[in-house]
């Protein structure tokens, strides 16, 4: 049935069979989702990756592939590694502020004890 | 020259020409680097992505692709998105601790002012 094809089979202009590995994760109502992963990984690499996973983990894997593909389309140079750098900087900033604040507490404690 | 081929051309058993797009970023002394990105993205997707970038950004792009590919090989389900979740959790934990510590300071300040 042409109208029952998943987004991947529709995009690749092929028949969508009952055992289509992509169909549960790339529904026809969200064609952009497949286009994104296809542009970055290619349909065959995505299929292979999903096929090697147990069924119950495939939805999460498809989601994370889509997330990474979107990041790469938005930032061709760094992809989601750019986000990792940014988060690591935020952690360092929060940790530095925490150390500073804890030092402030130590000073205050000594003031409370020996005013 | 066979011995002058980059890791990509060596792996793909093809001639490495002077204008090989992959050769500057996949040197023959690190064959695993190419194998990783090839397994996740495929050589042709990596080439296309690098080709669309200005030359001075290609080394960083190749590094981030390699990083993401390594993450995906280590964690087939979440790839480096797993790391992003983890870092976000760490930020929330650090921020909560900071708010708690700042509240402690406020209490102490009031003790110093009105002992």
Backbone of each chain as ProteinMPNN parsed JSONL, in Angstrom:
{"seq_chain_A": "XXXXXXXXXXXXXXXXXXXXXXXXXXXXXXXXXXXXXXXXXXXXXXXXXXXXXXXXXXXXXXXXXXXXXXXXXXXXXXXXXXXXXXXXXXXXXXXXXXXXXXXXXXXXXXXXXXX", "coords_chain_A": {"N_chain_A": [[0.835, -1.21, 0.0], [0.756, 2.044, -1.022], [0.064, 4.361, 0.46], [0.494, 3.546, 3.025], [3.146, 3.585, 3.535], [6.224, 4.042, 5.375], [8.066, 6.995, 6.482], [10.69, 6.735, 5.612], [10.645, 4.757, 3.53], [8.926, 6.005, 1.795], [10.428, 8.295, 1.137], [12.629, 7.08, -0.044], [11.436, 5.972, -2.171], [10.414, 3.315, -2.251], [8.927, 0.059, -1.693], [7.139, -0.465, 1.329], [7.626, -2.861, 3.537], [6.163, -5.352, 5.803], [8.148, -6.074, 7.58], [9.813, -3.902, 7.692], [12.577, -2.248, 8.914], [12.854, 0.391, 9.59], [10.371, 1.569, 9.707], [8.85, 1.642, 12.291], [10.07, 3.746, 13.596], [10.269, 5.929, 12.028], [7.807, 7.477, 11.217], [5.239, 8.166, 8.756], [4.059, 10.606, 9.121], [5.989, 12.376, 9.898], [8.078, 13.37, 7.991], [10.463, 14.849, 7.903], [12.096, 14.011, 9.96], [13.208, 11.56, 9.088], [14.566, 12.483, 6.807], [16.576, 14.065, 7.937], [18.277, 12.215, 9.437], [18.992, 10.61, 7.319], [20.463, 12.333, 5.701], [22.76, 12.736, 7.198], [23.733, 10.221, 8.192], [22.94, 8.342, 6.31], [20.579, 6.07, 4.949], [21.129, 3.32, 4.974], [23.166, 2.932, 6.861], [21.811, 3.707, 9.18], [19.778, 1.783, 9.269], [21.332, -0.548, 9.59], [22.518, -0.045, 12.078], [20.267, -0.006, 13.783], [19.304, -2.593, 13.38], [21.195, -4.159, 14.651], [20.621, -3.851, 17.268], [18.725, -4.843, 20.213], [15.14, -5.096, 20.001], [13.72, -3.524, 21.919], [15.39, -1.394, 22.433], [15.594, 0.133, 20.219], [13.953, 2.372, 19.631], [14.885, 4.414, 21.308], [17.48, 4.599, 20.36], [16.998, 5.47, 17.727], [15.914, 7.962, 18.302], [18.155, 9.239, 19.491], [19.944, 9.236, 17.376], [18.583, 10.871, 15.603], [18.61, 13.239, 17.075], [21.393, 13.806, 17.152], [21.84, 14.059, 14.415], [20.305, 16.314, 13.788], [21.681, 18.248, 15.298], [24.104, 18.229, 13.906], [23.288, 19.151, 11.417], [22.606, 21.701, 12.081], [24.965, 22.698, 13.088], [27.54, 22.385, 11.28], [30.236, 22.024, 11.692], [30.876, 21.367, 14.403], [28.723, 19.838, 15.379], [26.866, 17.956, 17.793], [28.914, 17.858, 19.534], [29.772, 20.373, 20.003], [27.852, 21.252, 21.785], [28.459, 19.641, 23.951], [30.981, 20.675, 24.716], [30.132, 23.204, 25.543], [28.432, 22.582, 27.713], [30.303, 21.43, 29.409], [31.864, 23.645, 29.98], [29.968, 25.13, 31.4], [29.652, 23.512, 33.649], [32.201, 23.708, 34.802], [32.17, 26.433, 35.42], [30.042, 26.537, 37.285], [31.096, 24.905, 39.26], [33.378, 26.338, 40.034], [32.17, 28.581, 41.114], [30.893, 27.423, 43.22], [33.016, 26.539, 44.848], [34.097, 29.016, 45.563], [31.942, 30.06, 46.979], [31.761, 28.256, 49.069], [34.141, 28.823, 50.363], [33.573, 31.373, 51.254], [31.648, 30.724, 53.183], [33.247, 29.381, 55.039], [34.833, 31.483, 56.002], [32.84, 33.042, 57.173], [31.879, 31.292, 59.144], [34.049, 31.237, 60.874], [33.915, 33.832, 61.724], [31.512, 33.846, 63.118], [32.119, 32.135, 65.159], [34.353, 33.386, 66.364], [33.782, 36.318, 66.96]], "CA_chain_A": [[0.0, 0.0, 0.0], [1.54, 3.262, -1.121], [-0.259, 5.333, 1.503], [0.909, 3.027, 4.328], [4.605, 3.556, 3.629], [6.844, 4.898, 6.395], [8.738, 8.17, 5.909], [11.918, 6.295, 4.937], [10.307, 4.091, 2.266], [8.338, 7.028, 0.942], [11.536, 9.129, 0.657], [13.494, 6.268, -0.905], [10.559, 5.494, -3.244], [10.419, 1.855, -2.284], [7.805, -0.58, -1.027], [7.362, -0.597, 2.77], [7.134, -4.201, 3.898], [5.802, -5.524, 7.219], [9.342, -6.192, 8.408], [10.663, -2.707, 7.494], [13.261, -1.944, 10.174], [12.776, 1.83, 9.875], [8.988, 2.063, 9.797], [8.329, 2.028, 13.609], [10.78, 4.909, 14.157], [10.186, 7.041, 11.088], [6.43, 7.447, 10.717], [5.006, 8.987, 7.551], [3.601, 11.965, 9.467], [7.144, 13.213, 10.242], [9.085, 13.045, 6.971], [11.714, 15.565, 8.136], [12.904, 13.186, 10.869], [14.019, 10.636, 8.285], [15.456, 13.253, 5.921], [17.735, 14.492, 8.728], [19.233, 11.12, 9.686], [19.469, 10.138, 6.019], [21.488, 13.255, 5.193], [23.994, 12.639, 7.985], [24.239, 8.846, 8.306], [22.527, 7.471, 5.214], [19.542, 5.121, 5.367], [21.647, 1.963, 5.185], [23.871, 2.918, 8.152], [20.804, 3.76, 10.251], [19.144, 0.452, 9.309], [22.302, -1.498, 10.151], [22.678, 0.236, 13.513], [19.049, -0.445, 14.485], [19.213, -4.052, 13.262], [22.118, -4.806, 15.602], [20.145, -3.614, 18.639], [17.468, -5.516, 20.56], [13.986, -4.283, 19.599], [13.276, -2.556, 22.927], [16.31, -0.247, 22.513], [15.682, 0.802, 18.913], [13.292, 3.689, 19.619], [15.814, 5.361, 21.94], [18.602, 4.775, 19.436], [16.528, 6.308, 16.617], [15.8, 9.324, 18.847], [19.467, 9.853, 19.69], [20.505, 9.476, 16.039], [17.898, 12.058, 15.068], [19.127, 14.389, 17.819], [22.748, 14.094, 16.667], [21.757, 14.516, 13.026], [19.823, 17.698, 13.826], [22.803, 19.065, 15.776], [25.104, 18.328, 12.842], [22.742, 19.991, 10.35], [22.624, 23.083, 12.576], [26.365, 23.094, 13.276], [28.25, 21.44, 10.425], [31.616, 21.83, 12.139], [30.993, 20.713, 15.718], [27.595, 18.969, 15.701], [26.5, 18.046, 19.207], [30.137, 17.973, 20.336], [29.765, 21.776, 20.416], [26.999, 21.323, 22.976], [29.214, 18.998, 25.037], [31.961, 21.677, 25.166], [29.385, 24.262, 26.235], [27.974, 22.042, 28.998], [31.486, 21.251, 30.252], [32.212, 24.995, 30.462], [28.976, 25.505, 32.416], [29.967, 22.748, 34.858], [33.377, 24.328, 35.417], [31.755, 27.727, 35.988], [29.233, 26.264, 38.481], [31.993, 24.349, 40.273], [34.215, 27.437, 40.547], [31.32, 29.428, 41.955], [30.622, 26.644, 44.431], [34.24, 26.582, 45.674], [34.162, 30.389, 46.069], [30.873, 30.219, 47.966], [32.119, 27.45, 50.244], [35.198, 29.569, 51.054], [32.84, 32.453, 51.943], [31.029, 30.102, 54.352], [34.309, 29.098, 56.009], [35.173, 32.773, 56.602], [31.708, 33.434, 58.039], [31.84, 30.396, 60.302], [35.073, 31.671, 61.829], [33.426, 35.105, 62.284], [30.447, 33.515, 64.071], [32.764, 31.524, 66.334], [35.217, 34.376, 67.024], [33.303, 37.574, 66.391]], "C_chain_A": [[0.865, 1.254, 0.0], [1.301, 4.191, 0.05], [0.186, 4.857, 2.887], [2.42, 3.031, 4.512], [5.127, 4.471, 4.725], [7.581, 6.041, 5.69], [9.976, 7.765, 5.119], [11.598, 5.696, 3.573], [9.682, 5.068, 1.272], [9.451, 7.876, 0.309], [12.387, 8.353, -0.343], [12.718, 5.633, -2.062], [10.606, 3.98, -3.383], [9.198, 1.336, -1.533], [8.128, -0.704, 0.465], [6.751, -1.92, 3.222], [6.844, -4.274, 5.401], [7.027, -5.567, 8.12], [10.315, -5.017, 8.209], [11.247, -2.294, 8.847], [13.074, -0.473, 10.58], [11.359, 2.29, 10.207], [8.499, 2.41, 11.211], [8.91, 3.353, 14.115], [10.748, 6.125, 13.24], [8.802, 7.052, 10.44], [6.225, 8.458, 9.586], [4.571, 10.408, 7.893], [4.757, 12.893, 9.895], [8.283, 12.959, 9.254], [10.452, 13.678, 7.259], [12.675, 14.765, 9.022], [13.793, 12.213, 10.084], [15.014, 11.389, 7.411], [16.728, 13.645, 6.681], [18.739, 13.356, 8.935], [19.8, 10.592, 8.372], [20.596, 11.028, 5.496], [22.814, 13.083, 5.927], [24.577, 11.216, 7.976], [24.005, 8.001, 7.05], [21.583, 6.403, 5.734], [20.134, 3.761, 5.73], [22.419, 1.879, 6.508], [22.896, 2.943, 9.328], [20.132, 2.392, 10.398], [20.06, -0.557, 9.984], [22.42, -1.315, 11.651], [21.464, -0.271, 14.3], [18.954, -1.974, 14.499], [20.075, -4.782, 14.29], [21.679, -4.641, 17.048], [18.915, -4.464, 18.938], [16.295, -4.553, 20.344], [13.65, -3.186, 20.612], [14.212, -1.347, 23.052], [16.31, 0.603, 21.24], [15.046, 2.198, 18.892], [14.214, 4.748, 20.207], [16.996, 5.648, 21.013], [18.201, 5.679, 18.272], [16.411, 7.761, 17.074], [17.168, 9.992, 18.97], [20.165, 10.108, 18.351], [19.885, 10.734, 15.428], [18.426, 13.327, 15.754], [20.514, 14.79, 17.302], [22.734, 14.629, 15.234], [21.301, 15.966, 12.968], [20.935, 18.65, 14.251], [23.813, 19.291, 14.652], [24.597, 19.2, 11.697], [22.766, 21.461, 10.77], [24.049, 23.603, 12.744], [27.229, 22.057, 12.561], [29.654, 21.12, 10.926], [31.674, 20.999, 13.418], [29.856, 19.752, 16.054], [27.269, 19.058, 17.175], [27.726, 18.017, 20.115], [30.284, 19.425, 20.81], [28.964, 21.964, 21.697], [27.714, 20.714, 24.182], [30.26, 19.968, 25.596], [31.271, 22.729, 26.044], [28.949, 23.798, 27.624], [29.16, 21.859, 29.948], [31.951, 22.6, 30.817], [31.267, 25.425, 31.573], [29.251, 24.79, 33.731], [31.171, 23.368, 35.563], [33.012, 25.643, 36.092], [30.983, 27.498, 37.289], [30.118, 25.746, 39.606], [32.887, 25.43, 40.883], [33.404, 28.302, 41.499], [31.036, 28.731, 43.285], [31.809, 26.697, 45.392], [34.361, 27.963, 46.336], [33.156, 30.582, 47.213], [31.173, 29.434, 49.231], [33.224, 28.132, 51.053], [34.576, 30.714, 51.854], [32.231, 31.919, 53.235], [32.074, 29.877, 55.438], [34.699, 30.377, 56.744], [34.086, 33.179, 57.596], [31.635, 32.606, 59.299], [32.844, 30.857, 61.349], [34.656, 32.997, 62.466], [32.355, 34.852, 63.357], [31.081, 32.981, 65.361], [33.639, 32.518, 67.1], [34.849, 35.76, 66.514], [34.237, 38.753, 66.734]], "O_chain_A": [[1.626, 1.485, 0.94], [2.253, 4.759, 0.586], [0.253, 5.655, 3.822], [2.925, 2.542, 5.523], [4.562, 5.533, 4.983], [7.705, 6.054, 4.465], [10.285, 8.363, 4.089], [12.202, 6.076, 2.571], [9.89, 4.962, 0.063], [9.429, 8.144, -0.892], [12.814, 8.897, -1.362], [13.273, 4.852, -2.835], [10.808, 3.439, -4.471], [8.524, 2.086, -0.826], [9.263, -1.012, 0.828], [5.531, -2.075, 3.28], [7.223, -3.388, 6.166], [6.97, -5.153, 9.278], [11.5, -5.129, 8.523], [10.513, -2.026, 9.798], [13.128, -0.136, 11.763], [11.172, 3.285, 10.907], [7.78, 3.399, 11.35], [8.309, 4.008, 14.967], [11.152, 7.219, 13.633], [8.643, 6.688, 9.275], [6.937, 9.457, 9.479], [4.692, 11.313, 7.067], [4.527, 14.06, 10.215], [9.321, 12.407, 9.62], [11.484, 13.109, 6.902], [13.893, 14.829, 8.861], [14.979, 12.065, 10.379], [16.169, 10.983, 7.286], [17.829, 13.568, 6.134], [19.923, 13.517, 8.641], [20.957, 10.174, 8.317], [21.566, 10.536, 4.918], [23.877, 13.267, 5.335], [25.778, 11.037, 7.774], [24.761, 7.074, 6.761], [21.767, 5.889, 6.837], [19.69, 3.123, 6.684], [22.338, 0.866, 7.203], [23.12, 2.286, 10.345], [19.94, 1.904, 11.512], [19.627, -1.327, 10.842], [22.423, -2.284, 12.409], [21.616, -0.888, 15.354], [18.572, -2.571, 15.505], [19.735, -5.876, 14.74], [22.282, -5.217, 17.953], [18.143, -4.777, 18.031], [16.446, -3.34, 20.489], [13.336, -2.059, 20.23], [13.86, -0.37, 23.713], [16.943, 1.657, 21.187], [15.543, 3.099, 18.216], [14.317, 5.851, 19.672], [17.451, 6.785, 20.896], [18.969, 6.553, 17.872], [16.763, 8.68, 16.335], [17.333, 11.156, 18.606], [20.895, 11.089, 18.211], [20.576, 11.551, 14.819], [18.659, 14.347, 15.105], [20.773, 15.965, 17.045], [23.503, 15.523, 14.88], [21.838, 16.759, 12.194], [21.119, 19.714, 13.66], [24.314, 20.401, 14.468], [25.381, 19.913, 11.07], [22.925, 22.352, 9.936], [24.312, 24.792, 12.567], [27.599, 21.023, 13.117], [30.198, 20.06, 10.617], [32.436, 20.036, 13.503], [30.018, 18.917, 16.944], [27.384, 20.134, 17.761], [27.596, 18.139, 21.333], [30.845, 19.683, 21.875], [29.346, 22.734, 22.578], [27.59, 21.214, 25.3], [30.413, 20.075, 26.813], [31.75, 23.087, 27.12], [29.082, 24.539, 28.598], [29.039, 22.103, 31.149], [32.373, 22.692, 31.97], [31.693, 26.01, 32.568], [29.105, 25.377, 34.803], [31.162, 23.535, 36.783], [33.478, 25.939, 37.192], [31.231, 28.179, 38.284], [29.921, 26.099, 40.769], [33.125, 25.441, 42.09], [33.889, 28.706, 42.556], [30.952, 29.371, 44.333], [31.635, 26.878, 46.598], [34.687, 28.065, 47.519], [33.461, 31.17, 48.25], [30.877, 29.888, 50.337], [33.247, 28.034, 52.28], [34.989, 30.995, 52.979], [32.288, 32.585, 54.269], [31.825, 30.147, 56.613], [34.877, 30.367, 57.962], [34.377, 33.603, 58.715], [31.368, 33.122, 60.385], [32.552, 30.873, 62.545], [35.001, 33.265, 63.617], [32.299, 35.551, 64.369], [30.665, 33.309, 66.472], [33.67, 32.502, 68.33], [35.577, 36.314, 65.69], [33.976, 39.886, 66.329]]}, "seq_chain_B": "XXXXXXXXXXXXXXXXXXXXXXXXXXXXXXXXXXXXXXXXXXXXXXXXXXXXXXXXXXXXXXXXXXXXXXXXXXXXXXXXXXXXXXXXXXXXXXXXXXXXXXXXXXXXXXXXXXX", "coords_chain_B": {"N_chain_B": [[51.485, 6.355, -5.421], [51.599, 3.623, -3.4], [52.403, 3.443, -0.683], [52.061, 5.987, 0.175], [49.443, 6.464, 0.635], [46.464, 7.745, 2.25], [44.748, 6.93, 5.368], [42.082, 6.448, 4.765], [41.967, 5.958, 1.941], [43.638, 3.777, 1.839], [42.176, 1.925, 3.342], [39.874, 1.743, 1.783], [40.924, 0.679, -0.429], [41.873, 2.172, -2.661], [43.304, 4.524, -5.027], [45.24, 7.203, -3.737], [44.805, 10.42, -4.34], [46.309, 13.678, -5.064], [44.4, 15.588, -4.494], [42.78, 14.434, -2.59], [40.13, 14.501, -0.405], [39.95, 13.487, 2.135], [42.475, 12.81, 3.022], [44.117, 14.805, 4.529], [43.021, 14.626, 7.059], [42.805, 12.082, 7.894], [45.261, 10.436, 8.541], [47.714, 7.997, 7.51], [48.973, 6.803, 9.642], [47.127, 6.425, 11.614], [44.98, 4.352, 11.385], [42.609, 3.456, 12.643], [41.073, 5.651, 13.26], [39.863, 6.447, 10.819], [38.406, 4.105, 10.278], [36.505, 4.113, 12.329], [34.84, 6.464, 11.815], [33.975, 5.726, 9.305], [32.462, 3.452, 9.8], [30.258, 4.474, 11.13], [29.27, 6.791, 9.75], [29.915, 6.387, 7.076], [32.139, 6.561, 4.317], [31.529, 8.22, 2.157], [29.581, 10.024, 3.061], [31.071, 11.392, 4.998], [33.06, 12.554, 3.401], [31.465, 14.241, 1.799], [30.418, 15.968, 3.724], [32.757, 17.254, 4.644], [33.621, 18.447, 2.297], [31.755, 20.434, 1.901], [32.481, 22.356, 3.649], [34.487, 25.272, 4.492], [38.044, 25.147, 3.991], [39.597, 25.723, 6.326], [38.022, 24.925, 8.433], [37.747, 22.242, 8.363], [39.409, 20.385, 9.725], [38.614, 20.547, 12.413], [35.976, 19.738, 12.124], [36.347, 17.101, 11.241], [37.527, 16.061, 13.533], [35.388, 16.303, 15.378], [33.49, 14.651, 14.209], [34.803, 12.223, 14.406], [34.906, 11.988, 17.178], [32.147, 11.792, 17.828], [31.563, 9.455, 16.429], [33.131, 7.574, 17.794], [31.889, 7.675, 20.312], [29.401, 6.623, 19.598], [30.102, 4.07, 18.823], [30.893, 3.059, 21.235], [28.61, 3.328, 22.747], [25.929, 2.143, 21.555], [23.259, 2.763, 21.644], [22.739, 5.349, 22.767], [24.901, 6.972, 22.003], [26.829, 9.975, 21.828], [24.873, 11.496, 22.888], [24.11, 10.399, 25.239], [26.162, 11.24, 26.889], [25.626, 13.957, 26.911], [23.192, 14.042, 28.331], [24.161, 13.17, 30.812], [25.955, 15.225, 31.49], [24.156, 17.339, 31.693], [22.708, 16.529, 33.909], [24.737, 16.698, 35.831], [25.139, 19.469, 35.859], [22.676, 20.34, 36.86], [22.839, 19.183, 39.409], [25.08, 20.538, 40.467], [24.105, 23.134, 40.418], [21.916, 22.958, 42.19], [23.29, 22.411, 44.543], [24.668, 24.769, 44.792], [22.613, 26.651, 45.214], [21.67, 25.754, 47.686], [23.954, 26.176, 49.226], [24.217, 28.923, 49.041], [21.952, 29.668, 50.436], [22.655, 28.798, 52.958], [24.688, 30.654, 53.476], [23.172, 33.005, 53.636], [21.737, 32.531, 55.998], [23.857, 32.447, 57.816], [24.884, 35.055, 57.56], [22.842, 36.521, 58.694], [23.13, 35.606, 61.275], [25.622, 36.625, 61.947], [25.109, 39.34, 61.868], [23.016, 39.623, 63.764], [23.755, 38.26, 66.409]], "CA_chain_B": [[52.35, 5.622, -4.494], [50.834, 2.847, -2.428], [52.791, 3.72, 0.695], [51.689, 7.359, 0.522], [47.979, 6.595, 0.736], [45.907, 8.071, 3.563], [44.081, 5.793, 6.004], [40.813, 6.204, 4.072], [42.222, 5.33, 0.634], [44.206, 2.459, 2.125], [41.069, 1.069, 3.779], [38.941, 1.565, 0.669], [41.744, 0.088, -1.497], [41.827, 3.014, -3.855], [44.449, 5.415, -5.188], [45.083, 8.445, -2.98], [45.283, 11.491, -5.213], [46.728, 14.916, -4.382], [43.237, 16.35, -4.034], [41.955, 13.59, -1.709], [39.515, 15.357, 0.622], [40.079, 12.854, 3.451], [43.87, 12.546, 3.404], [44.708, 15.617, 5.6], [42.37, 14.414, 8.362], [42.869, 10.655, 8.218], [46.614, 10.018, 8.154], [47.907, 6.539, 7.449], [49.482, 6.257, 10.915], [46.015, 6.232, 12.549], [43.912, 3.744, 10.565], [41.388, 3.255, 13.412], [40.291, 6.894, 13.178], [38.989, 6.373, 9.645], [37.5, 2.955, 10.421], [35.397, 4.526, 13.201], [33.871, 7.338, 11.122], [33.421, 4.985, 8.181], [31.43, 2.525, 10.291], [29.063, 5.199, 11.586], [28.736, 7.711, 8.738], [30.237, 6.011, 5.702], [33.177, 7.431, 3.748], [30.995, 9.212, 1.216], [28.944, 11.09, 3.852], [32.13, 12.192, 5.627], [33.655, 13.359, 2.33], [30.499, 15.285, 1.404], [30.338, 16.954, 4.808], [33.992, 18.052, 4.652], [33.674, 19.206, 1.045], [30.867, 21.602, 1.974], [33.02, 23.31, 4.627], [35.745, 25.916, 4.103], [39.197, 24.313, 4.354], [40.118, 25.949, 7.681], [37.135, 24.327, 9.447], [37.609, 20.801, 8.123], [40.105, 19.586, 10.749], [37.739, 20.524, 13.597], [34.816, 18.926, 11.764], [36.782, 15.694, 11.235], [37.706, 15.685, 14.946], [34.099, 16.127, 16.06], [32.869, 13.451, 13.635], [35.49, 11.075, 15.006], [34.459, 11.925, 18.572], [30.771, 11.267, 17.835], [31.595, 8.057, 15.964], [33.653, 6.781, 18.904], [30.812, 7.593, 21.307], [28.343, 5.734, 19.088], [30.62, 2.696, 18.838], [30.94, 2.637, 22.642], [27.228, 3.282, 23.24], [25.154, 2.038, 20.318], [21.897, 3.263, 21.825], [22.665, 6.784, 23.027], [26.014, 7.713, 21.434], [27.279, 11.05, 22.719], [23.698, 12.104, 23.523], [24.182, 9.891, 26.605], [27.084, 12.13, 27.599], [24.923, 15.243, 27.077], [22.267, 13.837, 29.469], [24.976, 13.063, 32.022], [26.471, 16.561, 31.802], [23.018, 18.15, 32.128], [22.441, 16.111, 35.294], [25.804, 17.261, 36.672], [24.87, 20.904, 35.989], [21.556, 20.504, 37.794], [23.327, 18.846, 40.746], [25.946, 21.634, 40.918], [23.251, 24.306, 40.647], [21.16, 22.724, 43.425], [24.227, 22.548, 45.662], [24.978, 26.198, 44.885], [21.457, 27.319, 45.83], [21.694, 25.324, 49.087], [25.102, 26.823, 49.868], [23.909, 30.355, 49.129], [20.973, 29.788, 51.518], [23.47, 28.676, 54.172], [25.36, 31.944, 53.648], [22.173, 33.983, 54.073], [21.478, 32.23, 57.413], [25.038, 32.869, 58.581], [24.963, 36.515, 57.542], [21.891, 37.039, 59.691], [23.694, 35.27, 62.589], [26.733, 37.552, 62.199], [24.523, 40.668, 62.144], [22.223, 39.556, 65.01], [24.208, 37.03, 67.03]], "C_chain_B": [[51.511, 4.92, -3.435], [51.145, 3.254, -1.006], [52.389, 5.123, 1.136], [50.19, 7.549, 0.712], [47.537, 6.954, 2.144], [45.161, 6.847, 4.106], [42.788, 5.425, 5.271], [41.05, 5.453, 2.766], [42.825, 3.94, 0.803], [43.086, 1.475, 2.477], [40.131, 0.743, 2.618], [39.643, 0.982, -0.571], [41.635, 0.877, -2.796], [43.069, 3.898, -3.877], [44.201, 6.681, -4.386], [45.676, 9.577, -3.806], [45.64, 12.738, -4.398], [45.544, 15.685, -3.82], [42.292, 15.508, -3.164], [41.446, 14.446, -0.546], [39.764, 14.803, 2.029], [41.523, 12.808, 3.95], [44.431, 13.471, 4.504], [44.189, 15.246, 6.992], [42.39, 12.952, 8.79], [44.216, 10.093, 7.778], [46.79, 8.505, 8.294], [48.388, 5.959, 8.774], [48.378, 6.074, 11.964], [44.825, 5.61, 11.814], [42.584, 3.632, 11.31], [40.468, 4.477, 13.334], [39.348, 6.864, 11.967], [37.979, 5.246, 9.78], [36.277, 3.361, 11.242], [34.385, 5.391, 12.451], [33.226, 6.614, 9.945], [32.284, 4.067, 8.63], [30.145, 3.252, 10.666], [28.444, 6.051, 10.472], [28.874, 7.189, 7.305], [31.188, 7.031, 5.104], [32.57, 8.543, 2.897], [30.283, 10.348, 1.969], [29.981, 11.994, 4.517], [32.77, 13.113, 4.578], [32.754, 14.53, 1.954], [30.462, 16.384, 2.448], [31.576, 17.85, 4.806], [34.056, 18.966, 3.431], [32.854, 20.499, 1.115], [31.387, 22.664, 2.941], [34.244, 24.023, 4.061], [36.929, 25.14, 4.694], [39.613, 24.479, 5.811], [39.225, 25.357, 8.779], [37.094, 22.801, 9.369], [38.275, 19.94, 9.199], [39.232, 19.45, 11.994], [36.518, 19.64, 13.331], [35.179, 17.439, 11.789], [36.965, 15.2, 12.669], [36.359, 15.421, 15.625], [33.343, 14.921, 15.495], [33.488, 12.194, 14.247], [35.027, 10.882, 16.451], [33.052, 11.304, 18.661], [30.737, 9.799, 17.415], [32.089, 7.145, 17.08], [32.581, 6.575, 19.979], [29.753, 6.59, 20.868], [28.817, 4.283, 19.085], [30.648, 2.157, 20.266], [29.527, 2.491, 23.22], [26.299, 3.344, 22.036], [23.772, 2.668, 20.439], [21.887, 4.793, 21.931], [23.797, 7.601, 22.395], [26.425, 8.839, 22.361], [26.1, 11.822, 23.302], [23.616, 11.622, 24.976], [25.055, 10.777, 27.467], [26.418, 13.482, 27.867], [23.938, 15.144, 28.246], [23.038, 13.887, 30.783], [25.476, 14.445, 32.451], [25.35, 17.466, 32.291], [22.64, 17.811, 33.57], [23.47, 16.709, 36.24], [25.582, 18.754, 36.906], [23.737, 21.131, 36.982], [22.003, 20.232, 39.221], [24.174, 19.993, 41.299], [25.114, 22.872, 41.238], [22.434, 24.168, 41.935], [22.062, 22.94, 44.63], [24.555, 24.025, 45.893], [23.852, 26.956, 45.588], [21.418, 27.014, 47.331], [22.783, 26.079, 49.848], [24.846, 28.314, 50.031], [22.883, 30.618, 50.234], [21.682, 29.708, 52.868], [24.157, 30.004, 54.491], [24.382, 32.983, 54.201], [21.877, 33.812, 55.568], [22.64, 32.746, 58.267], [25.162, 34.371, 58.679], [24.049, 37.088, 58.609], [22.395, 36.737, 61.098], [24.809, 36.241, 62.962], [26.162, 38.925, 62.591], [23.743, 40.693, 63.453], [22.612, 38.299, 65.768], [23.339, 36.635, 68.236]], "O_chain_B": [[50.798, 5.565, -2.668], [50.23, 3.399, -0.195], [52.376, 5.42, 2.331], [49.724, 8.669, 0.924], [48.151, 6.526, 3.122], [44.969, 5.859, 3.397], [42.438, 4.249, 5.164], [40.413, 4.431, 2.51], [42.558, 3.037, 0.01], [43.051, 0.349, 1.981], [39.655, -0.385, 2.486], [39.027, 0.818, -1.624], [41.349, 0.335, -3.863], [43.79, 4.008, -2.885], [43.077, 7.183, -4.353], [46.894, 9.682, -3.954], [45.321, 12.84, -3.214], [45.662, 16.355, -2.794], [41.118, 15.851, -3.025], [42.231, 15.035, 0.197], [39.786, 15.559, 3.0], [41.766, 12.771, 5.156], [45.167, 12.98, 5.36], [44.85, 15.524, 7.992], [42.032, 12.627, 9.922], [44.311, 9.374, 6.783], [46.112, 7.842, 9.079], [48.235, 4.762, 9.017], [48.651, 5.621, 13.076], [43.79, 6.253, 11.641], [41.528, 3.705, 10.682], [39.243, 4.349, 13.342], [38.174, 7.214, 12.083], [36.811, 5.418, 9.431], [35.15, 3.002, 10.903], [33.194, 5.082, 12.452], [32.063, 6.86, 9.624], [31.277, 3.921, 7.937], [29.056, 2.694, 10.53], [27.229, 6.031, 10.278], [28.062, 7.505, 6.436], [31.058, 8.229, 5.354], [33.048, 9.678, 2.917], [30.372, 11.507, 1.562], [29.798, 13.209, 4.594], [32.994, 14.296, 4.833], [33.215, 15.663, 1.809], [30.473, 17.572, 2.123], [31.461, 19.068, 4.948], [34.492, 20.114, 3.523], [33.191, 21.507, 0.495], [30.808, 23.745, 3.047], [34.965, 23.455, 3.241], [36.819, 24.551, 5.769], [39.947, 23.495, 6.472], [39.638, 25.296, 9.937], [36.478, 22.147, 10.212], [37.759, 18.878, 9.546], [39.124, 18.365, 12.565], [36.082, 18.889, 14.204], [34.416, 16.617, 12.295], [36.608, 14.067, 12.991], [36.205, 14.441, 16.354], [32.63, 14.241, 16.234], [32.788, 11.231, 14.564], [34.786, 9.757, 16.891], [32.809, 10.407, 19.468], [29.981, 9.002, 17.971], [31.535, 6.067, 17.293], [32.388, 5.47, 20.486], [29.266, 5.799, 21.677], [28.025, 3.369, 19.318], [30.456, 0.962, 20.492], [29.281, 1.639, 24.074], [25.929, 4.417, 21.56], [23.181, 3.064, 19.434], [21.102, 5.455, 21.251], [23.662, 8.818, 22.265], [26.374, 8.672, 23.58], [26.301, 12.713, 24.127], [23.117, 12.339, 25.843], [24.74, 11.039, 28.628], [26.622, 14.08, 28.924], [23.857, 16.062, 29.064], [22.63, 14.551, 31.736], [25.426, 14.791, 33.631], [25.555, 18.273, 33.198], [22.295, 18.696, 34.354], [23.123, 17.174, 37.326], [25.804, 19.254, 38.009], [23.823, 22.008, 37.842], [21.609, 20.946, 40.144], [24.016, 20.381, 42.456], [25.385, 23.575, 42.211], [22.276, 25.133, 42.681], [21.665, 23.565, 45.612], [24.7, 24.473, 47.031], [24.105, 27.799, 46.449], [21.165, 27.901, 48.146], [22.566, 26.556, 50.962], [25.217, 28.903, 51.047], [22.929, 31.657, 50.893], [21.359, 30.447, 53.799], [24.198, 30.424, 55.647], [24.715, 33.741, 55.113], [21.777, 34.789, 56.31], [22.437, 33.391, 59.296], [25.5, 34.91, 59.733], [24.418, 38.012, 59.334], [22.132, 37.504, 62.024], [24.943, 36.637, 64.12], [26.653, 39.58, 63.51], [23.799, 41.684, 64.182], [21.842, 37.339, 65.766], [23.594, 35.612, 68.873]]}, "name": "protein", "num_of_chains": 2, "seq": "XXXXXXXXXXXXXXXXXXXXXXXXXXXXXXXXXXXXXXXXXXXXXXXXXXXXXXXXXXXXXXXXXXXXXXXXXXXXXXXXXXXXXXXXXXXXXXXXXXXXXXXXXXXXXXXXXXXXXXXXXXXXXXXXXXXXXXXXXXXXXXXXXXXXXXXXXXXXXXXXXXXXXXXXXXXXXXXXXXXXXXXXXXXXXXXXXXXXXXXXXXXXXXXXXXXXXXXXXXXXXXXXXXXXXX"}
